[in-house]
Amino acid sequence: MNCPDVNRRFEHDQDDQGVAAVEFSLILPLLVILLFVIVNSGLIYLNQLQLQSTARNAARIASVDPTQACSNALVELSTKNISNPQCDLVENCSTKTAEIQLSAFQQISIPFLGERSVNLHANSTFVCAP
């Protein structure tokens, strides 16, 4: 009865030298792109949350004093590293609600893919103070 040599299975041929380095060099660019996409997606999500929070705060301010809402929102966004914010006061207590719309552009840079622009939007409504 012939039994296969167990140790023979783990031996490497002379032709296999450097294969791991070649495989790693082929996979590395994909891993770098994936890493940058994950990090940039997290940053975009953080900026979206900050924009929504600022819209909520501006709508709260607009429910009391509509003239100060957008100026306060733009000052708050300038401290949060969000570029080119736009603020619109849609409703100013004429319908008993104050509505704020905020928008901004986020530039991201991903290696091998280049520069991309992402539009961020946030909207919030508050009932006006009597």
ChimeraX commands (.cxc) that place a marker at each C-alpha (Angstrom):
marker #1 position 0.00,0.00,0.00 radius 0.5
marker #1 position 1.40,3.36,-1.05 radius 0.5
marker #1 position 0.97,6.17,1.44 radius 0.5
marker #1 position 1.54,9.71,0.22 radius 0.5
marker #1 position 4.38,11.51,1.89 radius 0.5
marker #1 position 2.78,14.06,4.22 radius 0.5
marker #1 position 5.79,16.35,4.28 radius 0.5
marker #1 position 5.96,16.52,0.50 radius 0.5
marker #1 position 2.71,18.48,0.46 radius 0.5
marker #1 position 4.32,21.45,2.24 radius 0.5
marker #1 position 7.43,21.66,0.12 radius 0.5
marker #1 position 7.75,24.63,-2.22 radius 0.5
marker #1 position 9.04,24.44,-5.73 radius 0.5
marker #1 position 11.87,26.70,-6.79 radius 0.5
marker #1 position 9.48,28.46,-9.20 radius 0.5
marker #1 position 7.29,29.73,-6.32 radius 0.5
marker #1 position 9.83,32.22,-4.99 radius 0.5
marker #1 position 8.55,35.79,-5.26 radius 0.5
marker #1 position 4.95,34.82,-6.04 radius 0.5
marker #1 position 3.70,36.31,-2.77 radius 0.5
marker #1 position 5.43,39.62,-3.53 radius 0.5
marker #1 position 3.86,39.75,-7.00 radius 0.5
marker #1 position 0.41,38.92,-5.62 radius 0.5
marker #1 position 0.79,41.57,-2.92 radius 0.5
marker #1 position 1.85,44.19,-5.45 radius 0.5
marker #1 position -1.27,43.41,-7.50 radius 0.5
marker #1 position -3.63,43.65,-4.53 radius 0.5
marker #1 position -2.04,46.67,-2.78 radius 0.5
marker #1 position -3.56,49.38,-5.05 radius 0.5
marker #1 position -7.03,47.93,-4.49 radius 0.5
marker #1 position -6.51,47.88,-0.73 radius 0.5
marker #1 position -5.29,51.51,-0.76 radius 0.5
marker #1 position -8.32,52.62,-2.80 radius 0.5
marker #1 position -10.65,50.71,-0.46 radius 0.5
marker #1 position -9.03,52.31,2.59 radius 0.5
marker #1 position -9.38,55.83,1.18 radius 0.5
marker #1 position -13.00,55.21,0.14 radius 0.5
marker #1 position -13.87,54.01,3.65 radius 0.5
marker #1 position -12.16,56.97,5.34 radius 0.5
marker #1 position -13.67,59.54,2.96 radius 0.5
marker #1 position -17.13,57.97,3.29 radius 0.5
marker #1 position -16.85,58.35,7.05 radius 0.5
marker #1 position -15.81,61.99,6.71 radius 0.5
marker #1 position -18.68,62.72,4.33 radius 0.5
marker #1 position -21.13,61.08,6.73 radius 0.5
marker #1 position -19.70,63.15,9.60 radius 0.5
marker #1 position -20.12,66.35,7.59 radius 0.5
marker #1 position -23.69,65.37,6.69 radius 0.5
marker #1 position -24.48,64.86,10.39 radius 0.5
marker #1 position -22.92,68.23,11.23 radius 0.5
marker #1 position -24.94,69.92,8.47 radius 0.5
marker #1 position -28.16,68.34,9.75 radius 0.5
marker #1 position -27.37,69.41,13.32 radius 0.5
marker #1 position -26.70,72.96,12.16 radius 0.5
marker #1 position -29.98,73.00,10.19 radius 0.5
marker #1 position -31.85,71.89,13.31 radius 0.5
marker #1 position -30.18,74.62,15.39 radius 0.5
marker #1 position -30.88,77.26,12.72 radius 0.5
marker #1 position -34.54,76.23,12.51 radius 0.5
marker #1 position -34.79,76.51,16.28 radius 0.5
marker #1 position -33.32,80.03,16.08 radius 0.5
marker #1 position -35.59,80.92,13.14 radius 0.5
marker #1 position -38.64,79.94,15.16 radius 0.5
marker #1 position -37.79,82.77,17.57 radius 0.5
marker #1 position -35.90,85.28,15.38 radius 0.5
marker #1 position -35.90,84.54,11.62 radius 0.5
marker #1 position -33.43,87.31,10.82 radius 0.5
marker #1 position -30.60,85.62,12.75 radius 0.5
marker #1 position -31.05,82.02,11.58 radius 0.5
marker #1 position -28.90,81.88,8.45 radius 0.5
marker #1 position -26.11,84.07,9.81 radius 0.5
marker #1 position -25.80,81.85,12.89 radius 0.5
marker #1 position -25.88,78.72,10.72 radius 0.5
marker #1 position -23.09,79.98,8.46 radius 0.5
marker #1 position -20.94,80.94,11.44 radius 0.5
marker #1 position -21.49,77.50,12.98 radius 0.5
marker #1 position -20.61,75.75,9.71 radius 0.5
marker #1 position -17.43,77.78,9.30 radius 0.5
marker #1 position -16.10,76.24,12.52 radius 0.5
marker #1 position -16.93,72.69,11.31 radius 0.5
marker #1 position -14.74,72.71,8.18 radius 0.5
marker #1 position -17.66,72.52,5.72 radius 0.5
marker #1 position -16.88,74.44,2.57 radius 0.5
marker #1 position -19.22,76.70,0.56 radius 0.5
marker #1 position -22.37,76.40,2.69 radius 0.5
marker #1 position -25.64,77.87,1.41 radius 0.5
marker #1 position -28.52,78.73,3.74 radius 0.5
marker #1 position -32.13,79.37,2.74 radius 0.5
marker #1 position -34.95,80.39,5.06 radius 0.5
marker #1 position -37.89,78.76,3.32 radius 0.5
marker #1 position -40.63,79.52,5.87 radius 0.5
marker #1 position -40.38,82.36,8.37 radius 0.5
marker #1 position -43.34,81.87,10.67 radius 0.5
marker #1 position -45.96,82.97,8.12 radius 0.5
marker #1 position -47.34,79.40,8.26 radius 0.5
marker #1 position -46.44,79.03,11.95 radius 0.5
marker #1 position -43.34,77.02,11.08 radius 0.5
marker #1 position -39.75,78.01,10.39 radius 0.5
marker #1 position -37.97,75.90,7.80 radius 0.5
marker #1 position -34.25,76.04,7.01 radius 0.5
marker #1 position -32.48,74.38,4.08 radius 0.5
marker #1 position -28.71,74.03,4.10 radius 0.5
marker #1 position -26.47,72.75,1.33 radius 0.5
marker #1 position -22.73,72.42,0.87 radius 0.5
marker #1 position -20.16,70.88,-1.45 radius 0.5
marker #1 position -17.55,68.46,-0.19 radius 0.5
marker #1 position -14.42,67.79,-2.24 radius 0.5
marker #1 position -12.76,64.42,-1.75 radius 0.5
marker #1 position -9.55,63.04,-3.19 radius 0.5
marker #1 position -9.07,59.32,-3.75 radius 0.5
marker #1 position -5.76,57.95,-5.07 radius 0.5
marker #1 position -5.98,56.57,-8.62 radius 0.5
marker #1 position -9.55,57.93,-8.95 radius 0.5
marker #1 position -8.89,61.67,-8.60 radius 0.5
marker #1 position -11.02,64.49,-7.21 radius 0.5
marker #1 position -14.74,64.06,-6.62 radius 0.5
marker #1 position -17.41,66.49,-5.46 radius 0.5
marker #1 position -20.25,65.47,-3.14 radius 0.5
marker #1 position -23.38,67.57,-2.53 radius 0.5
marker #1 position -24.67,67.65,1.04 radius 0.5
marker #1 position -28.20,68.76,1.88 radius 0.5
marker #1 position -30.05,69.22,5.17 radius 0.5
marker #1 position -33.53,70.44,5.98 radius 0.5
marker #1 position -35.20,71.19,9.31 radius 0.5
marker #1 position -38.53,72.62,10.43 radius 0.5
marker #1 position -39.58,74.06,13.81 radius 0.5
marker #1 position -42.88,75.43,15.09 radius 0.5
marker #1 position -42.64,79.19,15.62 radius 0.5
marker #1 position -42.82,80.68,19.07 radius 0.5
marker #1 position -46.11,82.46,19.80 radius 0.5
marker link #1:1,2 radius 0.2
marker link #1:2,3 radius 0.2
marker link #1:3,4 radius 0.2
marker link #1:4,5 radius 0.2
marker link #1:5,6 radius 0.2
marker link #1:6,7 radius 0.2
marker link #1:7,8 radius 0.2
marker link #1:8,9 radius 0.2
marker link #1:9,10 radius 0.2
marker link #1:10,11 radius 0.2
marker link #1:11,12 radius 0.2
marker link #1:12,13 radius 0.2
marker link #1:13,14 radius 0.2
marker link #1:14,15 radius 0.2
marker link #1:15,16 radius 0.2
marker link #1:16,17 radius 0.2
marker link #1:17,18 radius 0.2
marker link #1:18,19 radius 0.2
marker link #1:19,20 radius 0.2
marker link #1:20,21 radius 0.2
marker link #1:21,22 radius 0.2
marker link #1:22,23 radius 0.2
marker link #1:23,24 radius 0.2
marker link #1:24,25 radius 0.2
marker link #1:25,26 radius 0.2
marker link #1:26,27 radius 0.2
marker link #1:27,28 radius 0.2
marker link #1:28,29 radius 0.2
marker link #1:29,30 radius 0.2
marker link #1:30,31 radius 0.2
marker link #1:31,32 radius 0.2
marker link #1:32,33 radius 0.2
marker link #1:33,34 radius 0.2
marker link #1:34,35 radius 0.2
marker link #1:35,36 radius 0.2
marker link #1:36,37 radius 0.2
marker link #1:37,38 radius 0.2
marker link #1:38,39 radius 0.2
marker link #1:39,40 radius 0.2
marker link #1:40,41 radius 0.2
marker link #1:41,42 radius 0.2
marker link #1:42,43 radius 0.2
marker link #1:43,44 radius 0.2
marker link #1:44,45 radius 0.2
marker link #1:45,46 radius 0.2
marker link #1:46,47 radius 0.2
marker link #1:47,48 radius 0.2
marker link #1:48,49 radius 0.2
marker link #1:49,50 radius 0.2
marker link #1:50,51 radius 0.2
marker link #1:51,52 radius 0.2
marker link #1:52,53 radius 0.2
marker link #1:53,54 radius 0.2
marker link #1:54,55 radius 0.2
marker link #1:55,56 radius 0.2
marker link #1:56,57 radius 0.2
marker link #1:57,58 radius 0.2
marker link #1:58,59 radius 0.2
marker link #1:59,60 radius 0.2
marker link #1:60,61 radius 0.2
marker link #1:61,62 radius 0.2
marker link #1:62,63 radius 0.2
marker link #1:63,64 radius 0.2
marker link #1:64,65 radius 0.2
marker link #1:65,66 radius 0.2
marker link #1:66,67 radius 0.2
marker link #1:67,68 radius 0.2
marker link #1:68,69 radius 0.2
marker link #1:69,70 radius 0.2
marker link #1:70,71 radius 0.2
marker link #1:71,72 radius 0.2
marker link #1:72,73 radius 0.2
marker link #1:73,74 radius 0.2
marker link #1:74,75 radius 0.2
marker link #1:75,76 radius 0.2
marker link #1:76,77 radius 0.2
marker link #1:77,78 radius 0.2
marker link #1:78,79 radius 0.2
marker link #1:79,80 radius 0.2
marker link #1:80,81 radius 0.2
marker link #1:81,82 radius 0.2
marker link #1:82,83 radius 0.2
marker link #1:83,84 radius 0.2
marker link #1:84,85 radius 0.2
marker link #1:85,86 radius 0.2
marker link #1:86,87 radius 0.2
marker link #1:87,88 radius 0.2
marker link #1:88,89 radius 0.2
marker link #1:89,90 radius 0.2
marker link #1:90,91 radius 0.2
marker link #1:91,92 radius 0.2
marker link #1:92,93 radius 0.2
marker link #1:93,94 radius 0.2
marker link #1:94,95 radius 0.2
marker link #1:95,96 radius 0.2
marker link #1:96,97 radius 0.2
marker link #1:97,98 radius 0.2
marker link #1:98,99 radius 0.2
marker link #1:99,100 radius 0.2
marker link #1:100,101 radius 0.2
marker link #1:101,102 radius 0.2
marker link #1:102,103 radius 0.2
marker link #1:103,104 radius 0.2
marker link #1:104,105 radius 0.2
marker link #1:105,106 radius 0.2
marker link #1:106,107 radius 0.2
marker link #1:107,108 radius 0.2
marker link #1:108,109 radius 0.2
marker link #1:109,110 radius 0.2
marker link #1:110,111 radius 0.2
marker link #1:111,112 radius 0.2
marker link #1:112,113 radius 0.2
marker link #1:113,114 radius 0.2
marker link #1:114,115 radius 0.2
marker link #1:115,116 radius 0.2
marker link #1:116,117 radius 0.2
marker link #1:117,118 radius 0.2
marker link #1:118,119 radius 0.2
marker link #1:119,120 radius 0.2
marker link #1:120,121 radius 0.2
marker link #1:121,122 radius 0.2
marker link #1:122,123 radius 0.2
marker link #1:123,124 radius 0.2
marker link #1:124,125 radius 0.2
marker link #1:125,126 radius 0.2
marker link #1:126,127 radius 0.2
marker link #1:127,128 radius 0.2
marker link #1:128,129 radius 0.2
marker link #1:129,130 radius 0.2
view
